Amino acid sequence: MKSLIQFFAHVLFGVDMIVAMLAYALVLSVFPGDWNWWMLIGSVLFAHLPDLDMVPYFILKRFFGVQFRLSSHRVIGHYPIIVIPLVVVCVIGLADNNEMAWLTLAMIGIVGHFIHDSTEPQGLHWFSPISWDRITLMRGWPDKVSRYRWIRIHFSKGAAFNKSALDEFAQRVDPLMRGQILVWGLSAVLLLALYLI
């Protein structure tokens, strides 16, 4: 139960949700049009889209008993040079109106997610599959993560075998911080104000 609460707290109050709310607030402020619930939902989906590569791990572990370490879930969904062009093509092909607004939501959400993931010590494969170098922004500027440092960080997360998929997720994420909750609250107030205008 604790893992389930941590999972939903991370999804609902995490940095990706803050990125989604601020992206939609920006789109409402810049592009003409009224409040659009579909765009708000789309903004949330775009900000969480790269983490959908985690779903197969949950399914394989939960229903088929496959044992692995979830902390290595960052595969195709976390390859910016593949995901960004694919999303651009899909948005342009599927958006019937307000293409630029939808494209703005998608880019802010996805790039914001990648930047957020890059602030972790293990970094992100920004140029995969062309280069397997990981880049971290943990110190405030791009820094290459050495293979030794990545292995040390990866295996310091603790053995995740024989745990549920939710336990693995809960072990993997950082706890919510007061500042994060404050920024989330301010973002929610901003959206409410834009809704009421």
GUDONU-808243 format. One record per atom (N, C-alpha, C): x, z, y; atom name; residue number from 1. Coordinates in Angstrom, 3 decimals, padded with zeros to 6 digits. Atoms other than C-alpha are relative to their C-alpha. Example, Ala and Ser with C-alpha at 12.3 -4.5 7.8 and 13.67 -1.06 7.14 Angstrom:
# residues 2
[vovex [000.890 000.000 -001.190] N 1]
[vovex [012.300 007.800 -004.500] CA 1]
[vovex [000.900 000.000 001.200] C 1]
[vovex [-000.820 -000.060 -001.190] N 2]
[vovex [013.670 007.140 -001.060] CA 2]
[vovex [-000.770 000.730 001.090] C 2]
END
This chain:
# residues 197
[vovex [000.817 000.000 -001.198] N 1]
[vovex [000.000 000.000 000.000] CA 1]
[vovex [000.864 000.000 001.267] C 1]
[vovex [-000.891 -000.055 -001.156] N 2]
[vovex [002.845 000.836 002.401] CA 2]
[vovex [000.597 -001.381 000.279] C 2]
[vovex [-000.573 001.332 -000.168] N 3]
[vovex [004.392 -002.604 001.793] CA 3]
[vovex [-001.007 -000.961 000.602] C 3]
[vovex [001.049 000.869 -000.530] N 4]
[vovex [001.072 -004.309 002.510] CA 4]
[vovex [-000.206 000.265 001.491] C 4]
[vovex [000.147 -000.361 -001.416] N 5]
[vovex [000.735 -002.433 005.808] CA 5]
[vovex [001.187 -000.535 000.802] C 5]
[vovex [-001.184 000.516 -000.691] N 6]
[vovex [004.327 -003.334 006.767] CA 6]
[vovex [-000.067 -001.518 000.138] C 6]
[vovex [000.127 001.455 -000.031] N 7]
[vovex [003.639 -006.982 005.906] CA 7]
[vovex [-000.930 -000.429 001.129] C 7]
[vovex [000.964 000.384 -001.027] N 8]
[vovex [000.537 -007.212 008.096] CA 8]
[vovex [000.445 000.431 001.397] C 8]
[vovex [-000.520 -000.429 -001.298] N 9]
[vovex [002.160 -005.209 010.907] CA 9]
[vovex [001.037 -000.997 000.511] C 9]
[vovex [-001.024 000.970 -000.391] N 10]
[vovex [005.079 -007.645 010.910] CA 10]
[vovex [-000.637 -001.325 000.426] C 10]
[vovex [000.651 001.270 -000.333] N 11]
[vovex [002.786 -010.691 010.932] CA 11]
[vovex [-000.796 000.129 001.306] C 11]
[vovex [000.883 -000.145 -001.165] N 12]
[vovex [000.369 -009.333 013.562] CA 12]
[vovex [000.723 000.415 001.277] C 12]
[vovex [-000.656 -000.538 -001.191] N 13]
[vovex [002.788 -007.564 015.915] CA 13]
[vovex [001.451 -000.452 000.147] C 13]
[vovex [-001.394 000.423 -000.012] N 14]
[vovex [006.101 -009.303 015.207] CA 14]
[vovex [000.326 -000.976 001.118] C 14]
[vovex [-000.500 000.898 -001.037] N 15]
[vovex [008.183 -011.518 017.443] CA 15]
[vovex [-000.674 -001.370 -000.073] C 15]
[vovex [000.628 001.314 000.128] N 16]
[vovex [006.611 -014.684 016.042] CA 16]
[vovex [-001.393 -000.013 000.626] C 16]
[vovex [001.322 -000.078 -000.616] N 17]
[vovex [003.151 -013.527 017.155] CA 17]
[vovex [000.113 000.058 001.523] C 17]
[vovex [-000.229 -000.043 -001.453] N 18]
[vovex [004.512 -012.745 020.616] CA 18]
[vovex [000.308 -001.409 000.504] C 18]
[vovex [-000.331 001.383 -000.366] N 19]
[vovex [005.992 -016.262 020.765] CA 19]
[vovex [-001.272 -000.843 000.021] C 19]
[vovex [001.243 000.779 000.077] N 20]
[vovex [002.608 -017.704 019.724] CA 20]
[vovex [-000.899 000.292 001.198] C 20]
[vovex [000.874 -000.354 -001.128] N 21]
[vovex [000.677 -015.791 022.385] CA 21]
[vovex [000.550 -000.522 001.321] C 21]
[vovex [-000.590 000.481 -001.247] N 22]
[vovex [003.125 -016.659 025.159] CA 22]
[vovex [-000.032 -001.526 000.078] C 22]
[vovex [000.074 001.460 000.015] N 23]
[vovex [003.190 -020.322 024.085] CA 23]
[vovex [-001.401 -000.458 000.406] C 23]
[vovex [001.365 000.392 -000.353] N 24]
[vovex [-000.597 -020.515 024.288] CA 24]
[vovex [-000.308 000.334 001.459] C 24]
[vovex [000.195 -000.346 -001.411] N 25]
[vovex [-000.618 -018.705 027.648] CA 25]
[vovex [000.641 -001.060 000.896] C 25]
[vovex [-000.670 001.044 -000.779] N 26]
[vovex [001.870 -021.276 028.968] CA 26]
[vovex [-000.815 -001.290 -000.015] C 26]
[vovex [000.784 001.231 000.115] N 27]
[vovex [-000.194 -024.188 027.661] CA 27]
[vovex [-001.290 000.107 000.818] C 27]
[vovex [001.218 -000.189 -000.804] N 28]
[vovex [-003.361 -022.740 029.232] CA 28]
[vovex [000.291 -000.095 001.490] C 28]
[vovex [-000.356 -000.008 -001.420] N 29]
[vovex [-001.539 -022.379 032.542] CA 29]
[vovex [000.444 -001.371 000.499] C 29]
[vovex [-000.607 001.260 -000.424] N 30]
[vovex [000.140 -025.792 032.606] CA 30]
[vovex [-000.914 -001.201 -000.218] C 30]
[vovex [000.808 001.171 000.341] N 31]
[vovex [-002.270 -028.198 030.921] CA 31]
[vovex [-001.463 000.229 000.377] C 31]
[vovex [001.406 -000.165 -000.367] N 32]
[vovex [-005.810 -028.854 032.162] CA 32]
[vovex [-000.863 000.220 -001.246] C 32]
[vovex [000.915 -000.234 001.109] N 33]
[vovex [-008.640 -027.631 029.999] CA 33]
[vovex [-000.427 001.444 -000.068] C 33]
[vovex [000.547 -001.343 000.168] N 34]
[vovex [-010.622 -024.608 028.968] CA 34]
[vovex [000.641 000.674 -001.203] C 34]
[vovex [-000.444 -000.782 001.153] N 35]
[vovex [-009.897 -021.879 026.433] CA 35]
[vovex [-000.360 -000.764 -001.269] C 35]
[vovex [000.228 000.734 001.238] N 36]
[vovex [-009.543 -023.462 022.997] CA 36]
[vovex [000.475 000.869 -001.164] C 36]
[vovex [-000.358 -000.877 001.127] N 37]
[vovex [-009.662 -021.205 019.940] CA 37]
[vovex [000.861 -000.723 -001.023] C 37]
[vovex [-000.805 000.756 000.973] N 38]
[vovex [-008.222 -023.987 017.752] CA 38]
[vovex [001.460 -000.070 000.427] C 38]
[vovex [-001.386 000.038 -000.485] N 39]
[vovex [-005.165 -024.228 019.973] CA 39]
[vovex [000.671 001.365 -000.152] C 39]
[vovex [-000.566 -001.331 000.202] N 40]
[vovex [-004.674 -020.455 019.816] CA 40]
[vovex [000.376 000.192 -001.470] C 40]
[vovex [-000.291 -000.089 001.436] N 41]
[vovex [-004.897 -020.559 016.013] CA 41]
[vovex [001.189 -000.893 -000.349] C 41]
[vovex [-001.121 000.913 000.230] N 42]
[vovex [-002.561 -023.570 016.001] CA 42]
[vovex [001.314 000.580 000.483] C 42]
[vovex [-001.200 -000.627 -000.537] N 43]
[vovex [-000.085 -021.697 018.169] CA 43]
[vovex [000.541 001.055 -000.961] C 43]
[vovex [-000.406 -001.025 000.971] N 44]
[vovex [-000.033 -018.799 015.686] CA 44]
[vovex [000.573 -000.659 -001.259] C 44]
[vovex [-000.495 000.696 001.198] N 45]
[vovex [000.390 -021.212 012.763] CA 45]
[vovex [001.364 -000.637 000.246] C 45]
[vovex [-001.300 000.612 -000.302] N 46]
[vovex [003.243 -023.096 014.457] CA 46]
[vovex [001.108 001.046 000.053] C 46]
[vovex [-001.024 -001.037 -000.118] N 47]
[vovex [005.096 -019.857 015.228] CA 47]
[vovex [000.377 000.595 -001.356] C 47]
[vovex [-000.278 -000.540 001.336] N 48]
[vovex [004.846 -018.776 011.575] CA 48]
[vovex [000.325 -001.094 -001.021] C 48]
[vovex [-000.184 001.122 000.928] N 49]
[vovex [005.241 -022.264 010.014] CA 49]
[vovex [001.297 000.048 -000.814] C 49]
[vovex [-001.220 -000.003 000.821] N 50]
[vovex [008.918 -021.958 008.985] CA 50]
[vovex [-000.020 001.019 -001.141] C 50]
[vovex [000.039 -001.014 001.051] N 51]
[vovex [008.134 -018.826 006.960] CA 51]
[vovex [-000.910 -000.364 -001.165] C 51]
[vovex [000.810 000.427 001.139] N 52]
[vovex [005.731 -020.747 004.742] CA 52]
[vovex [000.871 -000.349 -001.205] C 52]
[vovex [-000.872 000.242 001.155] N 53]
[vovex [008.775 -021.530 002.609] CA 53]
[vovex [000.157 001.257 -000.856] C 53]
[vovex [-000.012 -001.241 000.763] N 54]
[vovex [008.376 -017.916 001.450] CA 54]
[vovex [-001.120 000.039 -001.044] C 54]
[vovex [001.179 -000.041 000.869] N 55]
[vovex [005.012 -018.592 -000.244] CA 55]
[vovex [000.331 -000.315 -001.459] C 55]
[vovex [-000.318 000.243 001.422] N 56]
[vovex [006.424 -020.199 -003.420] CA 56]
[vovex [000.713 001.176 -000.668] C 56]
[vovex [-000.687 -001.163 000.569] N 57]
[vovex [008.668 -017.157 -003.899] CA 57]
[vovex [-000.995 001.088 -000.374] C 57]
[vovex [001.034 -000.994 000.305] N 58]
[vovex [005.676 -014.826 -003.696] CA 58]
[vovex [-000.782 -000.397 -001.244] C 58]
[vovex [000.820 000.472 001.133] N 59]
[vovex [003.674 -016.959 -006.123] CA 59]
[vovex [000.786 000.064 -001.300] C 59]
[vovex [-000.808 -000.016 001.228] N 60]
[vovex [006.509 -017.376 -008.632] CA 60]
[vovex [000.245 001.419 -000.491] C 60]
[vovex [-000.273 -001.372 000.414] N 61]
[vovex [007.276 -013.674 -008.625] CA 61]
[vovex [-001.272 000.705 -000.448] C 61]
[vovex [001.250 -000.729 000.274] N 62]
[vovex [003.694 -012.395 -008.586] CA 62]
[vovex [-000.686 -000.490 -001.274] C 62]
[vovex [000.806 000.535 001.088] N 63]
[vovex [002.077 -014.720 -011.104] CA 63]
[vovex [000.798 -000.464 -001.215] C 63]
[vovex [-000.791 000.514 001.108] N 64]
[vovex [004.953 -015.966 -013.241] CA 64]
[vovex [001.180 000.904 -000.350] C 64]
[vovex [-001.033 -000.975 000.315] N 65]
[vovex [007.353 -013.004 -013.161] CA 65]
[vovex [001.421 -000.479 000.201] C 65]
[vovex [-001.343 000.517 -000.247] N 66]
[vovex [010.303 -015.056 -011.924] CA 66]
[vovex [000.756 001.010 000.872] C 66]
[vovex [-000.804 -000.982 -000.716] N 67]
[vovex [013.067 -012.689 -010.742] CA 67]
[vovex [001.042 -000.698 000.863] C 67]
[vovex [-000.980 000.527 -000.934] N 68]
[vovex [015.127 -013.563 -007.690] CA 68]
[vovex [000.031 000.906 001.212] C 68]
[vovex [-000.083 -000.777 -001.238] N 69]
[vovex [016.168 -012.149 -004.320] CA 69]
[vovex [-000.715 -000.771 001.106] C 69]
[vovex [000.782 000.665 -001.038] N 70]
[vovex [013.631 -012.991 -001.612] CA 70]
[vovex [000.787 -000.188 001.286] C 70]
[vovex [-000.735 000.096 -001.261] N 71]
[vovex [016.167 -012.490 001.166] CA 71]
[vovex [000.668 -001.362 000.178] C 71]
[vovex [-000.573 001.342 -000.120] N 72]
[vovex [017.371 -016.021 000.430] CA 72]
[vovex [-001.090 -001.059 000.111] C 72]
[vovex [001.114 000.945 -000.031] N 73]
[vovex [013.976 -017.640 001.058] CA 73]
[vovex [000.182 -001.126 001.000] C 73]
[vovex [-000.112 000.999 -001.054] N 74]
[vovex [015.212 -019.678 004.011] CA 74]
[vovex [000.516 -001.327 -000.543] C 74]
[vovex [-000.347 001.322 000.519] N 75]
[vovex [015.130 -023.119 002.535] CA 75]
[vovex [-000.584 -001.042 000.945] C 75]
[vovex [000.409 001.168 -000.778] N 76]
[vovex [013.480 -026.328 003.763] CA 76]
[vovex [-000.764 000.352 001.277] C 76]
[vovex [000.750 -000.394 -001.190] N 77]
[vovex [011.177 -024.543 006.219] CA 77]
[vovex [000.877 000.523 001.128] C 77]
[vovex [-000.921 -000.527 -001.006] N 78]
[vovex [014.219 -023.178 008.040] CA 78]
[vovex [001.145 -000.976 000.287] C 78]
[vovex [-000.967 001.037 -000.345] N 79]
[vovex [016.065 -026.471 008.509] CA 79]
[vovex [-000.524 -000.723 001.242] C 79]
[vovex [000.561 000.558 -001.236] N 80]
[vovex [015.389 -027.324 012.174] CA 80]
[vovex [000.064 -001.522 000.105] C 80]
[vovex [-000.084 001.455 -000.181] N 81]
[vovex [016.622 -030.927 012.008] CA 81]
[vovex [-000.930 -000.758 -000.945] C 81]
[vovex [001.024 000.610 000.850] N 82]
[vovex [014.063 -031.599 009.267] CA 82]
[vovex [-001.391 000.389 000.507] C 82]
[vovex [001.324 -000.517 -000.363] N 83]
[vovex [011.149 -029.431 010.417] CA 83]
[vovex [-000.473 -000.536 001.352] C 83]
[vovex [000.430 000.390 -001.350] N 84]
[vovex [011.099 -030.329 014.122] CA 84]
[vovex [-000.472 -001.458 000.054] C 84]
[vovex [000.511 001.377 -000.048] N 85]
[vovex [010.888 -034.140 013.741] CA 85]
[vovex [-001.268 -000.194 -000.850] C 85]
[vovex [001.183 000.112 000.854] N 86]
[vovex [008.371 -033.778 010.899] CA 86]
[vovex [-001.241 000.525 000.716] C 86]
[vovex [001.132 -000.571 -000.738] N 87]
[vovex [006.114 -031.555 013.013] CA 87]
[vovex [-000.378 -000.890 001.179] C 87]
[vovex [000.294 000.896 -001.125] N 88]
[vovex [006.423 -033.881 016.025] CA 88]
[vovex [-000.813 -001.195 -000.476] C 88]
[vovex [000.726 001.154 000.540] N 89]
[vovex [005.297 -036.848 013.920] CA 89]
[vovex [-001.416 000.397 -000.416] C 89]
[vovex [001.325 -000.453 000.442] N 90]
[vovex [002.421 -034.864 012.393] CA 90]
[vovex [-000.908 000.311 001.186] C 90]
[vovex [000.818 -000.345 -001.161] N 91]
[vovex [001.211 -033.533 015.753] CA 91]
[vovex [-000.439 -001.262 000.732] C 91]
[vovex [000.350 001.242 -000.686] N 92]
[vovex [001.335 -036.963 017.377] CA 92]
[vovex [-001.027 -000.789 -000.819] C 92]
[vovex [000.932 000.730 000.856] N 93]
[vovex [-000.474 -038.466 014.389] CA 93]
[vovex [-001.358 000.652 -000.140] C 93]
[vovex [001.253 -000.708 000.252] N 94]
[vovex [-003.146 -035.775 014.073] CA 94]
[vovex [-000.755 000.425 001.254] C 94]
[vovex [000.666 -000.473 -001.219] N 95]
[vovex [-003.861 -034.662 017.651] CA 95]
[vovex [-000.832 -001.129 000.597] C 95]
[vovex [000.870 001.050 -000.539] N 96]
[vovex [-006.867 -036.595 018.909] CA 96]
[vovex [-000.025 000.002 001.532] C 96]
[vovex [-000.125 -000.073 -001.457] N 97]
[vovex [-006.529 -035.368 022.489] CA 97]
[vovex [000.955 001.150 000.321] C 97]
[vovex [-000.957 -001.028 -000.434] N 98]
[vovex [-004.178 -033.139 024.458] CA 98]
[vovex [001.280 000.005 -000.838] C 98]
[vovex [-001.215 000.086 000.820] N 99]
[vovex [-001.163 -034.400 022.501] CA 99]
[vovex [001.151 000.805 000.573] C 99]
[vovex [-001.118 -000.713 -000.608] N 100]
[vovex [001.293 -032.967 024.999] CA 100]
[vovex [-000.182 001.509 -000.098] C 100]
[vovex [000.257 -001.436 000.133] N 101]
[vovex [-000.379 -029.551 024.901] CA 101]
[vovex [000.295 000.455 -001.422] C 101]
[vovex [-000.260 -000.345 001.410] N 102]
[vovex [-000.293 -029.501 021.091] CA 102]
[vovex [001.492 -000.066 -000.309] C 102]
[vovex [-001.445 000.144 000.231] N 103]
[vovex [003.299 -030.735 021.071] CA 103]
[vovex [000.765 001.160 000.642] C 103]
[vovex [-000.635 -001.147 -000.658] N 104]
[vovex [004.281 -028.010 023.545] CA 104]
[vovex [-000.179 001.262 -000.832] C 104]
[vovex [000.245 -001.157 000.873] N 105]
[vovex [002.628 -025.357 021.349] CA 105]
[vovex [000.903 -000.032 -001.221] C 105]
[vovex [-000.798 000.129 001.223] N 106]
[vovex [004.397 -026.690 018.276] CA 106]
[vovex [001.475 000.269 000.262] C 106]
[vovex [-001.433 -000.153 -000.264] N 107]
[vovex [007.850 -026.857 019.854] CA 107]
[vovex [000.354 001.426 000.414] C 107]
[vovex [-000.294 -001.378 -000.405] N 108]
[vovex [007.683 -023.441 021.524] CA 108]
[vovex [-000.100 000.922 -001.214] C 108]
[vovex [000.184 -000.854 001.173] N 109]
[vovex [006.355 -021.842 018.335] CA 109]
[vovex [001.118 -000.132 -001.011] C 109]
[vovex [-001.004 000.228 001.042] N 110]
[vovex [008.811 -023.431 015.927] CA 110]
[vovex [001.412 000.317 000.490] C 110]
[vovex [-001.342 -000.277 -000.525] N 111]
[vovex [011.920 -023.341 018.116] CA 111]
[vovex [000.149 001.494 000.301] C 111]
[vovex [-000.036 -001.446 -000.218] N 112]
[vovex [011.031 -019.775 019.139] CA 112]
[vovex [000.238 000.758 -001.289] C 112]
[vovex [-000.207 -000.625 001.312] N 113]
[vovex [010.852 -018.851 015.457] CA 113]
[vovex [001.460 -000.153 -000.440] C 113]
[vovex [-001.392 000.232 000.403] N 114]
[vovex [014.237 -020.436 014.778] CA 114]
[vovex [000.974 000.845 000.830] C 114]
[vovex [-000.874 -000.828 -000.842] N 115]
[vovex [015.833 -018.665 017.743] CA 115]
[vovex [-000.094 001.459 -000.428] C 115]
[vovex [000.195 -001.384 000.461] N 116]
[vovex [014.324 -015.362 016.602] CA 116]
[vovex [000.762 000.246 -001.297] C 116]
[vovex [-000.720 -000.163 001.266] N 117]
[vovex [015.689 -015.873 013.071] CA 117]
[vovex [001.510 -000.061 000.199] C 117]
[vovex [-001.441 000.109 -000.263] N 118]
[vovex [019.078 -016.766 014.555] CA 118]
[vovex [000.588 001.273 000.581] C 118]
[vovex [-000.514 -001.245 -000.559] N 119]
[vovex [019.338 -013.353 016.191] CA 119]
[vovex [000.333 001.020 -001.079] C 119]
[vovex [-000.349 -000.891 001.106] N 120]
[vovex [019.703 -011.756 012.761] CA 120]
[vovex [001.457 -000.252 -000.400] C 120]
[vovex [-001.425 000.141 000.322] N 121]
[vovex [023.245 -011.145 011.450] CA 121]
[vovex [000.317 -001.180 -000.923] C 121]
[vovex [-000.307 001.088 000.932] N 122]
[vovex [022.978 -013.752 008.666] CA 122]
[vovex [-000.185 -001.377 000.627] C 122]
[vovex [000.112 001.267 -000.707] N 123]
[vovex [022.081 -016.473 011.182] CA 123]
[vovex [-000.940 -000.985 -000.661] C 123]
[vovex [000.877 001.067 000.467] N 124]
[vovex [020.373 -019.780 010.480] CA 124]
[vovex [000.813 -001.276 -000.176] C 124]
[vovex [-000.622 001.316 000.224] N 125]
[vovex [021.432 -023.183 009.116] CA 125]
[vovex [-000.605 -000.985 001.002] C 125]
[vovex [000.591 000.851 -001.028] N 126]
[vovex [020.712 -025.051 012.375] CA 126]
[vovex [000.130 -001.485 -000.319] C 126]
[vovex [-000.231 001.430 000.228] N 127]
[vovex [022.112 -028.359 011.104] CA 127]
[vovex [-000.100 -000.390 -001.471] C 127]
[vovex [000.186 000.349 001.408] N 128]
[vovex [021.182 -028.267 007.413] CA 128]
[vovex [-000.972 -001.155 -000.104] C 128]
[vovex [-000.980 000.044 001.084] N 129]
[vovex [021.376 -030.350 005.305] CA 129]
[vovex [001.306 -000.716 000.359] C 129]
[vovex [-001.238 000.671 -000.392] N 130]
[vovex [024.132 -032.084 007.316] CA 130]
[vovex [001.174 000.970 -000.060] C 130]
[vovex [-001.035 -001.037 000.027] N 131]
[vovex [026.129 -028.860 007.702] CA 131]
[vovex [-000.615 001.288 -000.513] C 131]
[vovex [000.518 -001.250 000.558] N 132]
[vovex [025.711 -025.616 005.769] CA 132]
[vovex [000.505 001.216 000.756] C 132]
[vovex [-000.451 -001.124 -000.817] N 133]
[vovex [027.285 -023.513 008.503] CA 133]
[vovex [-001.202 000.740 000.567] C 133]
[vovex [001.044 -000.840 -000.595] N 134]
[vovex [025.121 -020.619 009.619] CA 134]
[vovex [000.450 000.406 001.394] C 134]
[vovex [-000.270 -000.389 -001.374] N 135]
[vovex [024.883 -019.848 013.321] CA 135]
[vovex [-000.859 001.222 000.311] C 135]
[vovex [000.752 -001.175 -000.426] N 136]
[vovex [023.887 -016.420 014.641] CA 136]
[vovex [000.087 000.125 001.518] C 136]
[vovex [000.031 -000.280 -001.436] N 137]
[vovex [022.884 -015.501 018.174] CA 137]
[vovex [-000.017 001.502 000.240] C 137]
[vovex [000.087 -001.453 -000.042] N 138]
[vovex [023.194 -011.790 017.452] CA 138]
[vovex [000.752 000.602 001.187] C 138]
[vovex [-000.800 -000.535 -001.110] N 139]
[vovex [025.846 -011.244 020.126] CA 139]
[vovex [-000.387 -000.605 001.338] C 139]
[vovex [000.461 000.622 -001.236] N 140]
[vovex [023.981 -013.329 022.694] CA 140]
[vovex [000.501 -001.415 000.198] C 140]
[vovex [-000.508 001.366 -000.073] N 141]
[vovex [025.880 -016.571 022.124] CA 141]
[vovex [000.172 -000.508 -001.424] C 141]
[vovex [-000.147 000.547 001.358] N 142]
[vovex [026.237 -018.949 019.153] CA 142]
[vovex [001.318 000.426 -000.636] C 142]
[vovex [-001.164 -000.476 000.733] N 143]
[vovex [028.639 -017.578 016.555] CA 143]
[vovex [-000.162 -000.433 -001.453] C 143]
[vovex [000.047 000.449 001.389] N 144]
[vovex [029.455 -019.108 013.181] CA 144]
[vovex [000.119 001.206 -000.932] C 144]
[vovex [-000.023 -001.077 000.987] N 145]
[vovex [028.750 -016.788 010.244] CA 145]
[vovex [000.907 -000.441 -001.149] C 145]
[vovex [-000.907 000.354 001.093] N 146]
[vovex [031.621 -016.821 007.754] CA 146]
[vovex [-000.699 000.207 -001.335] C 146]
[vovex [000.583 -000.132 001.343] N 147]
[vovex [030.790 -017.192 004.081] CA 147]
[vovex [000.124 001.445 -000.484] C 147]
[vovex [-000.206 -001.388 000.417] N 148]
[vovex [032.242 -013.713 003.439] CA 148]
[vovex [-001.020 000.920 000.673] C 148]
[vovex [000.950 -000.847 -000.729] N 149]
[vovex [030.083 -012.125 006.149] CA 149]
[vovex [-001.423 -000.228 -000.499] C 149]
[vovex [001.347 000.289 000.496] N 150]
[vovex [026.965 -013.900 004.867] CA 150]
[vovex [-000.232 000.670 -001.348] C 150]
[vovex [000.144 -000.617 001.327] N 151]
[vovex [027.551 -012.706 001.288] CA 151]
[vovex [-000.129 001.511 000.146] C 151]
[vovex [000.074 -001.451 -000.214] N 152]
[vovex [028.155 -009.144 002.514] CA 152]
[vovex [-001.370 000.406 000.547] C 152]
[vovex [001.316 -000.294 -000.577] N 153]
[vovex [024.944 -009.181 004.602] CA 153]
[vovex [-001.100 -000.233 -001.033] C 153]
[vovex [001.012 000.388 000.984] N 154]
[vovex [022.934 -010.923 001.888] CA 154]
[vovex [-000.149 001.063 -001.084] C 154]
[vovex [000.074 -000.950 001.104] N 155]
[vovex [023.806 -008.431 -000.827] CA 155]
[vovex [-000.106 001.455 000.467] C 155]
[vovex [000.190 -001.364 -000.491] N 156]
[vovex [023.658 -005.372 001.436] CA 156]
[vovex [-001.473 000.354 000.126] C 156]
[vovex [001.433 -000.253 -000.101] N 157]
[vovex [019.882 -005.750 001.514] CA 157]
[vovex [-000.508 000.774 -001.204] C 157]
[vovex [000.410 -000.778 001.170] N 158]
[vovex [019.794 -003.968 -001.828] CA 158]
[vovex [-000.543 -000.907 -001.089] C 158]
[vovex [000.505 000.788 001.117] N 159]
[vovex [018.890 -005.231 -005.249] CA 159]
[vovex [-001.511 -000.060 000.082] C 159]
[vovex [001.442 000.174 -000.156] N 160]
[vovex [015.416 -006.664 -004.947] CA 160]
[vovex [-000.680 -000.293 -001.326] C 160]
[vovex [000.597 000.267 001.290] N 161]
[vovex [014.879 -007.244 -008.642] CA 161]
[vovex [-000.943 001.132 -000.396] C 161]
[vovex [000.970 -000.964 000.520] N 162]
[vovex [011.992 -005.461 -010.373] CA 162]
[vovex [-000.846 000.643 001.090] C 162]
[vovex [000.893 -000.464 -001.052] N 163]
[vovex [010.080 -005.015 -007.133] CA 163]
[vovex [-001.066 -001.062 000.204] C 163]
[vovex [001.041 000.981 -000.299] N 164]
[vovex [006.867 -006.646 -006.024] CA 164]
[vovex [000.479 -000.887 001.140] C 164]
[vovex [-000.356 000.903 -001.085] N 165]
[vovex [007.042 -009.577 -003.625] CA 165]
[vovex [-000.214 000.681 001.349] C 165]
[vovex [000.239 -000.706 -001.257] N 166]
[vovex [005.530 -007.392 -000.889] CA 166]
[vovex [001.067 001.049 000.265] C 166]
[vovex [-001.082 -000.976 -000.172] N 167]
[vovex [008.135 -004.681 -001.509] CA 167]
[vovex [001.268 -000.693 000.486] C 167]
[vovex [-001.174 000.746 -000.432] N 168]
[vovex [010.843 -007.297 -001.136] CA 168]
[vovex [-000.119 -000.369 001.470] C 168]
[vovex [000.217 000.379 -001.391] N 169]
[vovex [009.318 -008.494 002.119] CA 169]
[vovex [000.189 001.213 000.912] C 169]
[vovex [-000.089 -001.215 -000.813] N 170]
[vovex [008.983 -004.958 003.468] CA 170]
[vovex [001.447 000.476 000.123] C 170]
[vovex [-001.411 -000.407 -000.027] N 171]
[vovex [012.620 -004.248 002.558] CA 171]
[vovex [000.803 -000.924 000.909] C 171]
[vovex [-000.736 001.021 -000.701] N 172]
[vovex [013.730 -007.448 004.272] CA 172]
[vovex [-000.177 000.059 001.522] C 172]
[vovex [000.266 000.055 -001.436] N 173]
[vovex [012.107 -007.035 007.692] CA 173]
[vovex [000.417 001.283 000.700] C 173]
[vovex [-000.323 -001.163 -000.817] N 174]
[vovex [013.181 -004.732 010.465] CA 174]
[vovex [-001.295 000.681 000.429] C 174]
[vovex [001.206 -000.683 -000.464] N 175]
[vovex [010.721 -002.062 011.553] CA 175]
[vovex [-000.352 -000.439 001.425] C 175]
[vovex [000.432 000.339 -001.350] N 176]
[vovex [008.660 -002.750 014.668] CA 176]
[vovex [000.572 001.017 000.985] C 176]
[vovex [-000.564 -000.881 -001.023] N 177]
[vovex [010.175 -001.336 017.831] CA 177]
[vovex [-000.999 000.176 001.139] C 177]
[vovex [000.920 -000.264 -001.118] N 178]
[vovex [008.412 000.163 020.862] CA 178]
[vovex [-000.034 -001.161 000.992] C 178]
[vovex [-000.065 001.119 -000.940] N 179]
[vovex [009.610 -002.652 023.102] CA 179]
[vovex [-000.770 -001.209 -000.501] C 179]
[vovex [000.717 001.112 000.617] N 180]
[vovex [008.204 -005.204 020.685] CA 180]
[vovex [-001.512 000.205 000.146] C 180]
[vovex [001.420 -000.313 -000.135] N 181]
[vovex [004.806 -003.472 020.708] CA 181]
[vovex [-000.428 -000.132 001.461] C 181]
[vovex [000.301 000.109 -001.427] N 182]
[vovex [004.926 -003.284 024.522] CA 182]
[vovex [-000.141 -001.462 000.413] C 182]
[vovex [000.058 001.422 -000.356] N 183]
[vovex [005.676 -007.011 024.902] CA 183]
[vovex [-001.214 -000.650 -000.657] C 183]
[vovex [001.194 000.515 000.673] N 184]
[vovex [002.966 -007.783 022.327] CA 184]
[vovex [-001.242 000.367 000.812] C 184]
[vovex [001.151 -000.447 -000.782] N 185]
[vovex [000.483 -005.707 024.354] CA 185]
[vovex [-000.129 -000.750 001.316] C 185]
[vovex [000.019 000.750 -001.256] N 186]
[vovex [001.452 -007.411 027.618] CA 186]
[vovex [-000.425 -001.451 -000.238] C 186]
[vovex [000.399 001.368 000.343] N 187]
[vovex [001.084 -010.811 025.947] CA 187]
[vovex [-001.488 -000.071 -000.283] C 187]
[vovex [001.430 -000.036 000.307] N 188]
[vovex [-002.351 -009.855 024.644] CA 188]
[vovex [-000.826 000.161 001.282] C 188]
[vovex [000.697 -000.179 -001.281] N 189]
[vovex [-003.408 -008.670 028.135] CA 189]
[vovex [000.015 -001.309 000.790] C 189]
[vovex [-000.091 001.295 -000.682] N 190]
[vovex [-002.173 -011.972 029.605] CA 190]
[vovex [-001.004 -000.986 -000.585] C 190]
[vovex [000.974 000.904 000.634] N 191]
[vovex [-004.233 -013.929 027.069] CA 191]
[vovex [-001.422 000.393 000.342] C 191]
[vovex [001.347 -000.469 -000.339] N 192]
[vovex [-007.294 -011.792 027.754] CA 192]
[vovex [-000.345 -000.385 001.437] C 192]
[vovex [000.233 000.384 -001.396] N 193]
[vovex [-006.913 -012.398 031.490] CA 193]
[vovex [-000.269 -001.503 000.114] C 193]
[vovex [000.225 001.451 -000.032] N 194]
[vovex [-006.638 -016.154 030.910] CA 194]
[vovex [-001.338 -000.385 -000.610] C 194]
[vovex [001.300 000.249 000.640] N 195]
[vovex [-009.704 -016.035 028.669] CA 195]
[vovex [-001.147 000.305 000.957] C 195]
[vovex [001.057 -000.422 -000.906] N 196]
[vovex [-011.761 -014.226 031.297] CA 196]
[vovex [-000.076 -000.805 001.287] C 196]
[vovex [-000.024 000.827 -001.243] N 197]
[vovex [-010.737 -016.568 034.141] CA 197]
[vovex [-000.890 -001.196 -000.152] C 197]
END
